[in-house]
Amino acid sequence: MRLGVYNAILHDRSLPEAIAVVRELGLSGIELNSGGFLPPVHLPHREAILASDTARDEFLGQFEGTGVQIAGLNCNGNPLHPKPVIGEAHAADVRRSIELAARLGQDRVVTMSGLPGGEPGATVVNWVVNAWNSAALDVLDYQWDIAARFWREIDRFAADHGVKVALELHPQNLVFNSADVHRLIELTGATQLGVELDASHLFWQQMDPVAVVRHLGELVLHAAAKDVRVNAEQAALTGVLDNSFRRLSPEEPRTNIGGEEWVNEWPNPSAWDFVALGRGHDTAFWTEFLRALREVDPGMWVNIEHEDVSLGRIEGLEVAARVLREADRRLGA
């Protein structure tokens, strides 16, 4: 397997410095954010790269001799958001990322399926998690029609550029489990769409990431190495769909995700948390996860995504990298 880091956690430093961190971790790839929820910190001159061979070659020159290469582009966002300031901007980032990938010699773009509003004229998204009533199915029919039209067009655009689009199975998106993946492929007839297998979002939904990899097979195009710890005592009281988030004020540090939407503060105490590899599931699990991915594609990128708030930026990467490298070693033994 090819092991790397998703660069969002390294946005506090320059690209050469981020590359050096990845190299010191004993890893060989860096997945670059190219828009969406987060700014393209390490890809600041996207238009120049698209227009100029010189700009492209100068950018790629930063990787020469480092032992680290680009491990895909990432533009996670909501391209189906009903507010144009978010949806249209994120959709444009998906298209631009596909073009950038082709220019940079990449064949993987990671993003999310997106989530529309629940009816014509809506201005907020509507995530139906349990469609037990007929009205909820009406909402889903409306949303799937929007999603199918958008992703059918993107699939053709990606095919024209020789790029595959890997959708993260992320909650608050229309596609967040295996059944949804099959439905999207069936509705669109897509040949370029697949999955970025991020185990963390499957764990708390009580899905088995290894089983999902083997079930989806060649639809798994890319992978993220991120763990989850379920806090059993709190989960027993609130379940994993706890909405005890706190709205952050403009005076507090907060992350904008488009328009006037911001990330809220995580519940405390929480039913579950994102943690570094090994703090939720042991090395034996991650070895089997890599084994399943290797069965699909021995050259697949598996990139650490660090969101463990109890660990520093580099500390969390070091913890995760030790587990991932050991799992890879066991796999090859």
Helices and strands as residue ranges (DSSP letters): E 2-6, G 7-10, H 15-24, E 29-33, H 46-51, H 53-61, E 69-74, H 84-103, E 108-112, H 134-161, E 164-168, H 178-188, E 193-198, H 199-203, H 209-216, G 217-219, E 220-225, E 227-230, H 232-238, E 272-275, H 283-296, E 301-304, H 313-332
